[in-house]
């Protein structure tokens, strides 16, 4: 029943759906309701309404002598026709049945007619080519062609016809009154022949599901990872063989599958019928292959049913009208339980009803929505209807293999005014008002607490509800015991005035909450996230963020930071588990989201128009598995953290409201199983975050990015939330480019060689289907050992200290596309392997620093400063110079710091020659830096030659004449020439031609002025170094090196900073900077300078420090820095390398041993020499791995850390 204008409206014996609205007609009014039974629209249709129906997007109203077609409440057309008894419509084809004829209309214009005595039940085929009708109390079905309306065939039966349904344009289903089902298939353009017969038991009524709903149900059942756990019927076994078929094959199978929901007057059953013979003359009496009785879940008085699905990702709703005006039921179908019923249908019912007779809901807009700390309870308050409702959230059928939740009102408080905040835990409710806090157990008021706080926050653990009261100068926390509803403790702490005070989110998703869990993480101790100590985040006006923890019956300050702007912050949110901080800042007509990690590093930011609220959700099995829900009004954006250092956060999905909701999303929050509840006006919607992935993560579904039409050819694959997090935030596979890159940075060549060996065997010996196993573990260990020995004979690379990649490896590499695709991941892997191949071929006899420099030089988007650092440490500068390009890009590696004199001058001359050519390969001496390099090399004649070829340049003749002067002599004329060059330099400065001005300063022998121009105006420290070095002025070169080091420090370029310090012979300082850039702050050279990126550790430099490439110097808090580096490795998905780093770290700098220590050491060595050595086996760092985890962690000794 529905309430309208204080009248009880009786529902007719049928129910319709249009755009996911329930459509009813009463007393000439057209009424539309949403699934929460809230009236969303009405239209007066006038008196005389006989019947109504929905076809395509049209609402069709039947009057006594006309049909009216409405589109979005607008009257589109009216067909006048007397004595209308029935009608149908499809694709602009309208069929009207009168007492003696069939009339066809195309585009609302009469096109043809045919006589027939008392026709009924018209049914158009999907392509509108055929019309099937029957006659009153007749067992005959008449088939007509619609172009024009021509009788084709009569199909006789034993009993009168009850319903007609087209499965597609060539398959007709006929249901008779004795519950028999006849299927006819088209055998020729003008003839249909019997295909199969299904004889059902005596039923009161059957509701046949159409082919589209059947297809959708089947696909979702196949996608559910819990599906086929109980193969206890014929249909389960039949579908099991088709689980991994393509979408097109599944659609063909759906065509052959007929589902109905039938009633015998006492209970309802779901029946499935299947026949795949496709024989046009096969007259078979089929029996149902599965029958599921639903008497415990569906009432016995249902007289009409509709099945509705808004999109491929939305739930499949069942709408049922009950007899005698008992109302409408709304439920959700569970595909897995229909196709494969489990024994315990209490937990997995085929239909979960969304509303019960005792259901209570808001009739006015929801003002506020709150959950408890874990998200297991939900409460809403409407200021207008003065009602507080607690909702019990229940796991429901997934519909797309991701659990949804439905909510059922469990308790409600009426006539509640002035409610500000509230929380519901078990049977205890706490409500806050402007001057008091009230406590209820059930509906009984048990306690009232006075308050004068301007802000009251509520949270809970398993034993207490914590009431946090904030005033201008203090924060008070009250412990309210759940078992007694009395105050157990109270604590007050003085604090600075806080502009924002918020509770950190403790919501945590466990793997048991997700049905299809295939995590790569190791087993962890299962903890109750409600028992975590509550965490508060305070932001004052100065931008200082303070973390306060409620622990041991007191409020403790556990840390603070000052990295945010406090003036324009609108909202603040923190994750209690990871200490991530999200801020919403206010700008001009826009707002910005900023996400910081626990070390105050900005990981993500983006700008949008409006942000209403945000919330974190962490995953229990992944320390880096985080979700951030951002409510932007028009939609709710869900962000997910990743193990990609270049993109720490990416969009997982966007949640939108159904099309019938016109208002914005007012509130959004996570529930305990990872679903999201959205509120708009008086309605609530529960959605899964994994139903519809964003474009960035669409590849995880196995779908094409840029060709949506090709989707039907792709295999069925859907991922649960844990599987998505495993791919984007969990440990990476050992062959992943990120893992191999970290091995190179840290110098773990033994690990990298082992990985490459397994990857090579996987590519060469395995097909695409076995490749994933071959990456992870040696599934054919014996065979692979033999092949590995063979590889050693053919390619004996055990004596090569560096990773080896041969031609056969490179040729087989495209095979990996079958597993990882041909996108960015493959391109990165291919580039890395080719760079390793070149580096090993050229550096067989070189040191490790030379190998790394050559490797980075061949890597796309290589860190140029790291090339400079490893080149400084290298013993073969000429080899590195040979592999660098001869273009201006080589200057980014700062050869002025590391390259020897003769090869340096030769390299610079070649680079200058290349730089003088423009994009059209034409000579242009005015291009940036050309004249600077040639003049610094004292190659003025080369510049003159370039100008001679600069045809068309208006400065050609004057420049050639000027450069022909002598600037290097000692006479008076030479002095005048140098003065003229200086004047030209200043003139060029005024014209903002800075590099050309620097060139003329060089011409005037004013090298210091040239370097100042290049640094101040061009910000080109390498060209300044080049000028200083080639000038022969050692002091000037040292000064420019110091300026380069300062610039590297302020920009956070630690590799270039270390290279410059080494060149300045500040080795102790350089050693400290490998691990901690802030160490240079104590040096007078860097006084009053701020580092641009002091929070980030460069793993390549960390590897150099641990390998003692530079003699170690003492670094403050070295242990903490190493742990931080290990956390960074784990954040990047390289857990095994993190453990290896901790276990192999060598602490401390250079310190003199005392005499006693030296004597003890000699004694220990003497005892060791007298003892027979124990043979030790070689430990493989990357051992055979279980499936879904490529990173095995050996038990390392980490006693140095005090673990």
N, C-alpha and C positions, 0 to 999 in steps of 0.2 A: 504494500500500500504506500501511497505517497501523499504528503500533506500539501494542499494547495488552497490558499484563501480560506483557511480554517474549515475546509470541507474534506471529508474522506473520499478519495477518488477510487472507484472500483476499477481494477485492471481488466481489460478484455482478455479473451482466451487466446491471445497471441501477442508476441513482443517483437519489436523491430530494433535494428541498430543502424545508425548512420553516423559515420565519423566517431565511433566509440561513444555514442550517446544513446540512451534508452529513449525510444519514441513511443508516446502514448497519446491517444486522442480521447477527449472527454467533453461532452456538451458543446461540440463545435470548436474546442480549443486544441491546438497542437502543442503538446508539452514535451520538452526534452530534458532529461536528467543525466547526470554523470553516474559513474558506478558507485559513488557514495550516496546516491539518491538525493543530490542537491539539485534543485531546479535551476537550470542555466539558460532557459529560453522558452518563450511561448508565442503562439501566433493564433489569431482568431480566424477560423476557416469558414465560419457560417454554419447554418443549420443544414440538415440533409446529408451529412456525411454517411456513406454506406460502408465503405471499406477504405483501407489505406495499405500501402506497401512501399518498400525502398528498393529501387533498381538503379545500379550504377551509383551516380551521385544525386539522383532524383528522388524526392519524396512524392509519390503519386497518390492523389486523393480521388476516390470514386464517389461521385454523386449519382443521382438517379438517372441522369441522361448525359453525363459528361465525365471526363477524366482531366484533372488539373495536375500539372507538373511543376513542382517547386524546386528551386535550387538555392540553397542558403537563405531560406525564408522569402525568396522572391519568386513570384509567379512567372514561369517561363512561357508556358503554352497551355491551351485547353483544347481537348478533342471532344467534339459534340457527337454523341451517338446514343440513341434510345435503347433501353432494355439491356444495359450492360450487366452481365452476370459475373464474368471473370476477366482478368487481364494479366498481361506480362509485358516486359520490356527488356531489351538488351541492345546495346550499341546502336541507338537511334532507330531500332526496329520495335514497333509496338504491335501487340496482338490483342484484339478485343473479342471476347466471346459473348455472343447473344444467344437467345433461346433457339435460334435456327440457323446460325451462320458463324463463320470465322472471318474477321476483317483484319487486314494487315495495313499498317501505316509505316511509311518510311519518312523520317524527319518530320513527323507529325502531319504528313499528308497521306491521304488514303491512296494505296497503290493497287490492291487486289482483294478479292474475297472468295469464299467457297462455302457452299451450303452444307450444313451438318445438323442433324436433329439432336438437340440438347447436348452440345459439346461442353466439356469441362476439363480442368487440370491442364491448361496449355503450358508447354515447356519448350523454349527455344534452345537450340544447340549453341555452344560457345561462339561459333563463327557465323551464327544466324542463317546458316544454309538450310537447316531442317527445323520443322515444327512437329512436335508430338502432342496429340490430344487424345482424350478418351471421351466416352459418352456416359451420361448418367446411368448408373447401375449396369454398365456394360463391361464385359471382359475383353473388349477389343480396343487396341491402340491404333490410331490412324497416324501415318507418317505423311507429311507434306513437304514439298520443296517450296522455298520462299521466293524463288526468282523465276516466274511469278508463283503465286500460291497455287500449287498443283498437287493433287493426291498421288502418292507414290505407292503406298503399301499399307495393308492391314495386318496387324499382329494379334491373333486370337489367344486367349488364355482361359483358364478354367474358372476363375473367380473375377468379380468386378475389380477395377483398378483403384488403388488407393493413392499412389504417388508416381511421378515420372521424374527421372533425374538423368542428366547427361554427364558422364564422366569426362569425356572430351567430345569433339565433333564427330567421332566415329564409334562411340560406345554409349549405348542407351541402357539405363537400369529401370526396370519396371517392377513396382511393388504391388501385390494384390492384397485383397482384404483377408485372405487366408494366410497372410504373412509369408508367402512365397516370393522369392526374388529372382527375376529373369534378367539376363544380360544379353543384349543384341549387339553384334559388331558389324560394321559396314563391310560388305563383300564386293560391292561395285558402286559406281556413282549413284545408282537409283535403287539399291537393294541392301537390306539388313538381314542377317541370318542369326539364329540362336547360337550363343556362345556357351553359356552355362546356366544352371538353375540351382538356387539355394532354397532348401525347404527348411523353414524355421519352426520352432515350437509355437504353440498358441500364445500370441502376444496381444496385448491391448493396443500398443502403439510403438512404432519404430521411428527413430530420427537418424537419417542417413547423413554421414559426413561427406562433404564434397571432396573432389580430388586435391584441391589446393590445401585444405586443412589436413587431409590425410598425408600429403607429401611433407608438410611442415612438421607434423607430429613425428613422422618416421625419421626425418633428418635430425630432429632434436634428440630423439631416443638413441640414434646411432652416435651422436656427438657426446652423449653423457658417458663419462669415464666409468661410472658405477654400473653401466648397463651390461647386461649379459652375465652378471654374477650368478644368476639363477636361471639356467637354461632348462626350464622345466616344461616347455610346451613346444609345439611344432613351429609356431611363428618365431620364437626365440632362436631356434636352430636355423631356421630359414634365413633370418636376418643376419645371423652371425657370419654367414658366408659372404655377405654383401657389405660388411661394415666399412671396408676400406675402398669400396668402389667410388667412381667419380659421381659428381652430383647428377649428371645426365642419366647415368645408369640407375641411380636411386629413384629419379623421377619416373623412369619407365616401370620400376617395380611398384611405385605408389599407384600407378594407373591400374595395375592388376589387383590392388588391395582395396577391399571394400569394408568400411567400418560403420557400425551403427550402434546407437544407444537405444535399447528397447525396454519396454515395461510390460509386465504381465499383471499389473494392478497391485502387486505386493512389493516388488523390488525392481530395480533397474539393472541391466546388464550391458556390458560393452562387448560386442561381437566383432570378430575379424574374419573375413572370407577372402581366400586367395586362390587364383587359378591362372597359371602361366602357360597353358597349352596353346592358346591363340589359334585353335583350330576352328574354322568358321562353321563346321558341321558337328562340332563336339557338344552333344546335348547331355551334360553331366549334372547329376544332382549333387552339388557340393555341400559339405557340412562345415560349420565354423571351425577354424583351426585354433582359436582361443576364445574363451568365454569367461568373463570376470564379473562376478555378482557384486553389486554395490549396495546391498540393502542396508548396510550399517552407515552409509554416508549420504545417501540421497533419499529424500522423503518419497512417500508412495503416491503423492497427489500431484505430480508434475504432469501438465497437459501440453506444454510446448517448450521447445529447447532451441536456442541459437548458439552457434559457436563463432567467436569473434577473435580476431588477431589483428592488431594495428599494423605491425611490421614484422620483418623477419626476426627481430630481436626482442619483441615485446611478449609478455605472457599470453597464453591462449586462454581466453575467458569462456566460460559456459554460463549462459543466462537461461534460467528456468522459471516459467510461470506456473504457479501452483493454483489448483482449482479452488472454487468457492471464495475467490477474492482474498486468498491467504497471502498474496504478495509475490515478490520476485526474489529469487536467489541468485547470487553472483558467486562463481567459483573459478578456480584455476585448474586446468588439466595438467597432469603429470605424465608426460609421454613414456618415460621409462617404466612406470608402474603399470601403464596400459599394455605395452608390448611385452613386458617381461615382469609379471607380478611377483613381488617378493613375499615370503611367508608372513612377515610382520607388516601388514598394511596399516597398522595404527601409526607407525612412524612414516610410512611412505604411501599415503592414500592416493588412489587414482585421481580423486578430485578433492581439492582443499577449498571448503566454503569460506568466503571472505567475510560473511556476515551471518550472525546468529540472531534468533528472536530477541535476545537480551542486549543486543548491541546498542551502544549509545555513542553519539557523535556530535561534533560541533555544528551548529546551524549558522554561526557567524564567523567572521575572520579570526584565524588563530593569531593571537598576539605574541606568544612566546612558546618555545619548545625546548625542553631540557632532557638529557639522559643522565643516568648515573655514571660513575667513573669508568665502568667497563663497556657501557653501551647496551647492557642487557635489559634495561628498562627504559621506557619512554613515557614522557608526560607532556601534555599540551594545555595551554590556558587561552581562553578567549575572553577578552575584556568586555566585549559586547554582549555575549550571552552568559557572562559571569560563571563560567564552568571550567573546572580543572578536571581533566580526564587522564587516568593512567592506562597505558596500553600494554598488553602482554604481547610480546613479539614471538612468533612461532616460525621455525624453519618450514618451508613449503616446497612443493615440487619446483624443480629448477627450470624446466621448459627450454633451457639451452645449456644444460649441464652445470650451470652456476646457481648455487642456492639463492633463492629469494626469501623474503620474509613477508608475512602478512601480520596485521595487527588486529587485535580484538580488545575492545574496551573491557577492562577488568574492574575498574572502580572509578567513581566520579564524585566530585564535590560541587554542589550547586550553590548559587547565590554567593559567590566569592568575589569581593570587591577589593581593588587596590593591591592585588597580588603582584609582587616585584620579581621574586625568584622562588624556586621550589626544587625539590629532589624527592624521589621515591625509591626506597631500598627495602626489599622484601615487603613487609607490611607497614613500614614506617614512612610517613610523609612529613617533610619539613617545609613550611611556607614562610616566606619573609615578607613583611609589610614595612611601611615607612617608620614605624615606631616599635614594632614587636616581631618576634619570631615564634611561630606556633608549631607544635609537634603533635602529630596524630599517629595512633596505632589503629590501623583499619580506618573506621570512621569516628573513633573516639578521641576527643581532644584530651591529651594527657599533660601538656606542658606549655607554658608561655614564657618566653625570655624577652626582656626589654632590650632595646638597641637604639643607639643614636648614631650609628655608622652611616656614612653616605654611600657605602658600597658593601654589599654582603655577598660572599661567594660560598657555594656549597659543593662538597665532594664527599667521597666515602671510601672506606676500606671494608673488609669483611666483618669488622667488629664495631666500627665507629662511623658516625657521620660527622665530618669536620665542618664547623661553621666559622668562616673567616670574615671578620669585620674590620673594615678599613676606615680610619678617621684621618684627619690632616697630619697627625704626627705619630700615629702608632697603628699597629696591626695586632688584633686579638684573635686567637684561635681557641674555639671551644670544642672539646671532645664529647660528643653525645653518644652514649652507649646504645647499640641497637637492641640489646636484650632487655634493657630496663627503661629505655627512653629517658634517662636522666643524665645530667651533666657529670661526667667522670673527671674532667680536668679542664683547666683554663690557663692560657699563657698569653702574655702581652709583651710586645717588643717595640721599642722606640725605633722610628725609621724616618728617613727623609721623605718629604711630600712626594707621592708617586702620581705621575700623570696617568699611568695605566697600570693596573694590577690584574693579572689573569692567572687562572689555573692551567698548569701544563696538562696536556692530554696524556692520559695513561692508557688509552684504548689500544689494545694489542690483539692482533688476529693470530690464532693458533692453527696449526696444520689440521687439527681435528675438526675445525670449523669448516674446512673446505673438503668436499667429497672426493675430488680427484686430485690427490696430493702426490706429486712426483718430485719432491724437493731434492736438490743437490746438497743441501746442507747436512752437516753431521747431527747426530742425535743430541738433543740438549735437555737439560732438566726442565720438566714441565712445572711452571710456576703460575700462580694465580695473580693476574695483573691487578686485581683489586687490592692486594696486600702490599703493593709498592707504596712507599712513603709519598704523600701528596707533595707536589712541587709548585711553588708560586713564582711568577715572573713579574718583577716590578721595573717600570721604566719611568725615570724622573725627567724633569724638564731639561736637564743637561745632556740627555741622551745616554745616561748610564743605566745599563741593564743589570739588575741584581736578582740572583736566584736564591729563594728561600725554601727550605725543606722542613716539613712537619715531621719530626722524628724524636723519639724518646721523650714525648710529652713536652717538647719545646720547639720553638721556631728558630731554625738555624740559617745563617747566611753561608752559602756554600760556594760563592763565586760571583764575580761581576765582570762586566766589560764595558767599554765606552766607544764602541765602533759605529753607533747609529746616530742619526739625527733625530733628536727628541721633539723638535718643534712641530713638525707636520705629520707625526705618526697618528693614524686613526685607530688602528687595532693591532694587537700583538698576540701571538700564539706560539707555544713551545711544545716540543715532544719530550716527555719525561724520560724516555728510554735513551734517546740519542743526543738530547740537548740541542737539537736543531731549533732555530728561532726564525719565525716568519713575521714580517712586519707589513702593514699596509700604510703607505704614505699618501698624503693628499697633495695633488698638484693642480694645475690650471685645467679644469674641465676633464681631469683624468686622475686615476689612482694607480699606484704601482705596488706590486708584490715583491718583496725582497726576502730571500731565504739564505740564512747564515748557518754554517755548521758550528760545532762546539768550540772551534778555535777562531771564531769570528771571521772566517773566510766567506765572502759572498759567493754562493754556489749558483744562484739563479735569480733572475729578475725579469719581469715583464710588465707591460703597461696595459691597462684596460680602462673602460669608462666607469665601472661601478663595482664595488666589492662589498657585500653585505656581511659575510662572516667566513672564517676559514678554520680548519681543524686537521690535526695530524692523526695518522693511524700507523702503528709499527707492526712488523711481522715478527713473531716470537722466534722463529728459526733463522732469521737473517738480521744481523746487527745493522746492516745497511739497507734493509728492506723497509722503505718508508713510503707512505702515500700522503699527499696533501690535498684536501678538499677545499676548493675556493668557490664560494657562491657568488656568482656575478649577476644574479637576477634573471637574466634571459636564459641562462644555463648554469650548471654547476660543473666546473672544470676539475678533473682529478689528475694531479701530477704524480709521477713515480720517480724515485731516485734511481740512478743508474751507476754502473761501474765504469762509465766512460769519463775520463778526466776532462775531455773537451765539452761534455754536455752532461752535467751532473743530474739534471732533472729534465724529464720530457713528459709530454702530455700522454696520459693513458687513455682517457676517454672524456667525452662531454655528455652530461646527463641533462636531458630536456624533458619538459612536461608533455603529456599527451596533447594532441592538437585541439581538443575541446577545452583546454584550460587557457583562459585569456590573460590571467594575471601573471606577475613574475614569481620566481621562487623566493619566498620570504625567509625561510630557514632551511638549513641543510646540515645534516649530522651523520656520522658513521654509527652503525649498530654493531653489535658484538661479533657478527659473522662476516663483517666486511661490506655488507650492503649499505645503501645510503637512503635515508628518509628525507624527502623533500616536502615542504608545505607551501601551499598557495591558497589564499583565501581560507575557506574552512576545510580544505581537502588535504590529504596526505598521500604520498606515493612512495613506494619502496622499489628501488632499482638496484641492479647489480652493476658493479664497476667494470666487469669483464665481458659484458654482453657485446659491446660495439667498440672495438679498439680504434684509436686515432690513426691517422695516416702514418705517423712515425713508427707505430708498432704493428701496422697491418701485415707486415711480412711474417710475423709470428703465426698468423692464421693460415699461411700458405696461399694467400691471395695475391694476385697481380696488383702492382701499384697503379699503373697507368692505363690498364685495359680492363675495365670493370666487366666488359662483355665476355671476357675470357674466364670469368669466375666459375662458370658452369663446368669448365674442363679441369678445374683444380680438384685435388682430393679433399675429402671432408677432414677438417682439422680445427678444433677449437681448444683453447687453453684455459686452464683455471688460473686464478690470481696467483697462486704459488708458483705455477709453471712460468707465468709471465715474469714474476720477480726473479725466478731462478735464471732466466735468460738475460735480464737487463741489469740485475743488481747482485746476483749470486756469484760464486766462484766460476771463473772462465775455464774453458777446456785448455789442456796443456798446449794444444796447437794454435790457440788463439793468438793473434798478433800482439795483443796487450801483454800476454804472459811472456812471449818470446822477447818482446822489447824490454821488459823488466829484467829478464835474464842477462841481456846484453848490457844494460845500464849498470847492473850490480857486478858484472864480470863473472857470472855463473855459467861459464862456457861448457862445463861438464853436463849440467842440466840441459842446456840448449842442444848439445850434441845428441843426448839420449832422446830428446823430444823429436828432433829432426830425423833420427834413425827410425823411430816408430812411424812418423808421418810418411816417410819415404816408402816404407814397406806397405803401409796402408794404401797409398796411392798406386803403387805399381802392382801389388798382388791381389787387391780386393776390388770387387765391383761396388757400385754405388750403394747397393742395399746393405752391404756389410761394413761400409766405410766408417759409420759412426762407432760401431763396436771396436773397429781396428784402431781408432783414435784413442779409445779409452782403456782398453785392456787387451792383453794378448789372448784372445779367445781360442786361437789355434797355436798355443804356446810351442808345442813340439815342432810343428811345421815352420813356424816363424824362426825358431832357433836355428833350424837347418838353413833356411833362407838367409838368416842373418850371417851365418858363417860363410855362406856363399858370397854374400855382399862384401864380407871382409876380404875374401880372396880377390874379388874383382876390384874393389875400391878400398885398399888398405889405408884408412885414414885415422887409425888409432894414434899414430905418431904426430898427426897434425893437431896443434893445440887449439885451433879455431874451428867453428862450425863449418862443415863442408856441404856444399850443394852442387851436385854434378848435373850434367846436361840431361840425363835420363829423368832425374828428379824434376827439373824444370819442365820437361816435355809432358810429364804425367800430371803436373799441377792442375790443369783445367778440369781434371776428373773431380776435383773437390767441389766444383760448382754444383754438383748434384746434391751436396749436403748443405752448403752454406749459401748457395745462390751466386749470382754474378755481379753483386753490388759492391758497396764500399769495402766490406770485409774481405772479399776476394782480392780486390785491387790492392789493399794494404798488405795482405799476406804475400801476394805476388811481388810487390815492390821490395818487401823486406828480404825475401829469399834471393832475389836478384842482387840486392845490395850485399848480402852475405857472400854470395858466390863471387862477386868481383873482389870484395875485400880479402877473402881467403886466397884467391888466385894471385893477387898482387903482393900479399904480405905473408907469404909462407915463412920467410926468414926474418920477418920484422917483429917488433915488440907489440904488446897488446894495445898500447896507446896508438900506434900507427894504424893497427887494424880497425880500431874504433873510429879514428878520424876518417879513414877511407870509407868505412861503412856509412857513417853519418853523411858523408859527402855525396853518396849515391842514393840516399833516402829522400823521397819526396817530402817537401815541407820540413827539411832537416833543421834542427836547432843549430844555427851557424856559430853561435858562441861556443857550443860544445866542440865543434870542429876545431875552433881556435885553441881551446884548452888542451884537448888531446894532442894537437899539433905542437904546442909548447912543450908537453911532456915527452913527445916522440923523439926518437933518435934518427929518423929518416925524413927530414923535411922535404927533400926533393921529391920523394915518392908521393907525398900528399899533394904537393903543388902540381904534379903531373896529372892527377885525377880531377883536380878542380877545373871548372869551366874557364874559358878565356874571355868571359863576359864580365860586365859590371857586378854580377851576382857574386863573383869570387871575392870581391872586396868585403862582403858581409862576414867572411870568415876571418877578417882582421889579419891578413898576411903580414902587415907592418909590425906585428908583435912577434911572430914566430919564424918567419921564413929567412933563410940565410941570405947574405948580401948579393952574391952573383945571381942565383936563381930568382931572387926578389926583383932585381932591376929588369931582368929579362921578362919575368911574368908581368910586371907593371907595363912594360912597353907593348906587349901583346894585347893586354887588356885595353890600353888606351887606343890602340888601332881598331879593335872591335867596337869600342864605344863611339868612335867617330862616324860610324855608319848608322843612318836612321832606319826606320822601319821599311823603307823602300830600297835599302842597301845603297843609298846615295851618300856621298861624303858630306858631312856637316860639322865643321869645326866649332860651331857654337853649342853643340850638345854638352850636357852637364858633365863637368869633371875632366873633359878631354884636355883642354889647355893646361889645367892645373897639374895633371900627371906629366905631360910632356915637358912643361917648364921646370917642374921639380926634378925631372930626369936630365935637365939641361939639354933637351932635344928641341930647341927653338926652331931649328930647320925643318923638323917634322911638322910643326904647326904651320909654318909658311907654306909647305907643300900642300897641306890640307886646304889652306885658303886659296891656293891657286886653282883648286878643283871646285871651289864653292861658287860656281857660276850662278848668276842671278842674285847673289847677296849684295846689297847696296854698300856694305862695309868692306867689300873684298879688296878694292884697290888701296883704300886708306890704311887698312890693317896690314896688308903686305908691306906697304912703304914704311909703316911705323916699325914693324918687326924686323925689318932689314937693318935697323940701327944697331949699334954696338952697346950692349948693356953690361958687359962683363969686364970691360977695360978699366984703366986707372986714370985716364986723362980727364980734362975738363968737360969735353964733349960727352964722354960716357956718364959723367955725373949728371949733366943736363938731361941725358936720355933717361936715366933712372928717376930723376925728378918728374919728367914728363909721364913716365909709366905710373908713378905714384899718383899724379893728378888724375890720370885716366882711371885709376883704381877707385879713387874717391867719387869721380863722376859716375862710374858704373854702380857704386854703392847707392848713390842717390836715385838711380834708375831701377834699383832692386835686382840687379844682375849680379848676385852675390858670388857665385862660383867664378865668374869671369873677372870680377874685381879681385878675388883672391889670386887668380892667375897673374894679374898685372902687378900685384904686390910681390909675388915671387920674382917676376921679371925685374922689379926694382930692388931685389935682394932684401926685401922686408918680409922674411919668412914668418916672423912672430906675428906680424899684422895679418898675414894670410891665414895662419892657423886660428887667430881670433875671429876672423870673418867666417871661416868654415864652421867653427863651433857655435858662435852666437847666432848666425843667421841661417846656416844650412843644417845645423845639428848633425854634421857629418864628422864624427870623431876619427873615422878611418882615414879619410882624406887629410885631415889635420895631422894624424900620425905619419902619413906618407910624406907630407911636406916637411915635417920636423925631422924625420929620419934621413931623407935624401938631402937635407940641407947640411948635414954633418954637424949640427949643433946638438951635442949630447944633452946639455942642460935643457934646451927647448924640448927635445924628445922626452926627457924624463917628466917635464912639466905636463906635456900633453898626455902621457901615460897616466899621470895622477888624475887629470881631468876626466879621462876615459874611465878610470876606476870609480870616480865619484858618480859619473853618469850611470854606470852599470849598477852601482849601489842604489841610487834613487829609483831606477827602473826595475829593480829586483832581478837583474840579470846576473845571477851568482856565478855562472860559468865564465863570463867575460871578466867579472870582477877578480876571480881567482887567477885567470890568465894574466891580467894586468899586474896583479900583486907579485906573481912569480917573476915577471919581467923586471919589476922594480926591486927584486931580490928580497921581498918581504915574505919569506917562506913560512915563518911561524904564523903570521896573520893569514896567509893564504890557506894554510892547513885548517885553521879554525873556521874559515868561511866555507870550506867544503861541507861542514855540518851545520854551522850556525852563522848566517850572514850578519846577525846583529853583533857578533864578536868584534867587528871592525869599529863599532861606535866608540870604543875606548881609545882608538887611535886619533891623534890630533888632525890627521888628514881628513877624517870624516866627521869632524865635530859639527854639531848643529844640522846634520843631514838626517833625513828620515828615509828608511828603506821603503821601496815601492812594493815589495812582496816578501816581507820577512817571515810570513807564516808558511810558505810553501817550501818543501824540501825537494831538491833536485836529486833524484835517485842515482843518476850517473856520477854526481859528486860524492854522494854517500858511499858508493862503491869504491871510489878512489880513496876516500878517507879510511875505510876499513881495510883496504888493501895496502895502506901506507905508501901510496904513490908519492906522497910528500910526507916527510917525517912528521909524525903526529904531534900536535900541541894540545895542551889541556883545554877542554871545552867545558864550561859550566853546565851542569845538569845533562851530561852526556847520556846518562841512562834514560832520562825522560825523552830526549830527542830521538833515541833509537826506538823506543816504544812507539813514539809518534810516527816514525817512518814505517814501522811494521803495521800500524793502523792504516796508514795511507796505502800500503800494499794490499791489505785486506779490503779496503774500500774500492780498490781497482780490480778486485776479484782474484787476487794472487795470494791466497791464504798460505799455500805451501812455501812460497818465497818469503813471506813474513816470518814464518816459524824458522826457516833456515837462517834468515838474517839475525834473529835473536840468538840462535844457538851458536852461530859462528862469529859473533862480534868480539873484537879484541879491544878492550877498554884502555883508556889512559894515554897520556902523552909521554914525552921523554922525561925520565926522572932517574937520578943516580941511586943505585942500590947501596944500601948500607953494608958495612963489612960483614955483619951477621947474616944478612940475606945472601951475600955472595958465598959465604962459607956453607950455608945450608944448601944452596944450589949445587955447589961442587960435590957435597956429600951425597945428594940425591942422584946426581949423574953417575957417581962412582958405583952406587948400589945398583943403578939401572944397568950398568955395563956388565956387572957380574951375574945378572939374571938373564936366562934365555928368553929371547923375545917371543911373544905370543903372535902366531900368524893371525892376520886380520883380513877378513873378506871385504871386498869392495862393496859399499852400500850404494844402491841405486836410489837417487833422491826422488825420482818420479817412478814409483813402483806400479805394479799392475793395479788398476783401479776398478772398483765396482762400477756398474753402469750408472750413468747420470752424475758421476763425480770423477773428474779427471785429475784431481789434485790430492794425492796421498800424502799424509803428513807422518813422517817417522818420529819416533820418540827421541828428541834432541835434549842435550844437556843445557839447561838454562839456569844453572845455579847462580851465575853471576848477577842475575836479575832478582834473586831472592824469591823465586817462585816456589 
